[in-house]
Amino acid sequence: MQDQDFPGSDDWAIETIGVRAGTARTGFGEHAEAMFLTSSYVFGSAAEAADRFSGRVEGNVYSRFTNPTVAMFEQRLAALEGAEAALATASGMSAILTCCMGVLKAGDHLVASTGLFGSTNQLFSNILGRFGISTTYVSPSDPAAWQAALRPETRLFYVETPSNPMMELADIAALAAVSKAAGVLLVVDNCFCTPALQQPLALGADVVIHSATKYIDGQGRVLGGAIVGSKAFIKDQMLPFLRTAGPTLSPFNAWVLLKGLETLSIRMERQSANALAVARWLEAQPQVARVIYPGLESHPQFALAQRQQRLGGAVLSFELKGATPEEQRANAWRVIDSTRLVSITANLGDTRTTITHPATTTHGRVSPEVRAAAGITEGLIRFAVGLEHPDDLCRDLARGLAG
Ligand SMILES: *Cc1c(COP(=O)(O)O)cnc(C)c1O
């Protein structure tokens, strides 16, 4: 099997890469990607088996290590990120775990941005912490704080941009300057933007992490994840952990995600346009105290967003007015409960718009002080915009705003 659908060239546009890269055909000449539901592979002889097991000859051995459908997904995603290689995992969290287990050891230190995805925060503080790995959290928007947090044992910088739910941006190029000077690995969780909107490796990051469960699938069907980076990093530091510990992506999920990548660019464009339309409408509503969206001129890092991202992305947050926290919460819950179209759920990255009250759900277990420091007030609502018409979304929100 080889990449027959993508004649070698490095100047294809992202839309073309998403549809074509990584396709490998069997002798049957199938047009769509084949789904290889097999756990193991047969060898022509004992000698061939020995060569494959030892790595002397490349080829599939067992699907915990490699699988042709999974490999197609890895190659297409790597091409989209402008990377040499990618390694698919069973979920976004297992991608982050694999990255940490492949790089860190007891006594090491990592620096991570505040406002991380909740489970990432738990993984760093509670689980890696039990194995003697410590984490310092600093603001994504302050490169000097990352410099100041460096220790001799610091191995890794971990950042999400934009952050969730406050839509705070990290200047990837500025962080890369700090990490490169210190000899530290810069890892960017590119889940919110995807390569359709932002390519961290081109800005100096070393590694990209994906929860493919979100926009890469884009239709809320399967879990998946990936680590993207140089060939040497993937082969020497990531693959040994994956093939031994087994947080492997199933070929079925890889096939679904391959189909997701084909429509990724067009979905991210339309969902960003829809989010911008809703954000502009919300800014004009008297009951709304502020709207936080990187595509709005009012965003404090609008210039950085314009430079670093092709578009603003599909997630926005907005804050309702209220004289007291209790009143703010009542107003936010009324808006959420008055919707008839959008889904009340904490997930995002779907073609269907979702609405969330972070203070009492995703960030409900965070202490009120930490929540306040992060700006997650009782009046805050996160809105992850899908493919419905933006006018319908605004009408759905208007009902609860009117009171
Ligand atoms: C959802 C998410 C993850 C975890 O991904 P799963 O596929 O749910 O394991 C990691 N990072 C971010 C930013 C996410 O939104």
The ligand as a Gaussian input file, in Angstrom:
#p B3LYP/6-31G(d) Opt

LIG

0 1
 C      -11.692000      17.270000      25.369000
 C      -10.334000      17.825000      25.498000
 C       -9.245000      17.009000      25.839000
 C       -9.407000      15.533000      26.150000
 O       -9.836000      14.807000      25.062000
 P      -10.674000      13.419000      25.158000
 O      -10.739000      12.986000      23.753000
 O      -11.986000      13.735000      25.781000
 O       -9.869000      12.489000      26.017000
 C       -8.005000      17.600000      25.912000
 N       -7.823000      18.916000      25.681000
 C       -8.843000      19.732000      25.361000
 C       -8.585000      21.167000      25.111000
 C      -10.132000      19.222000      25.260000
 O      -11.147000      20.043000      24.956000

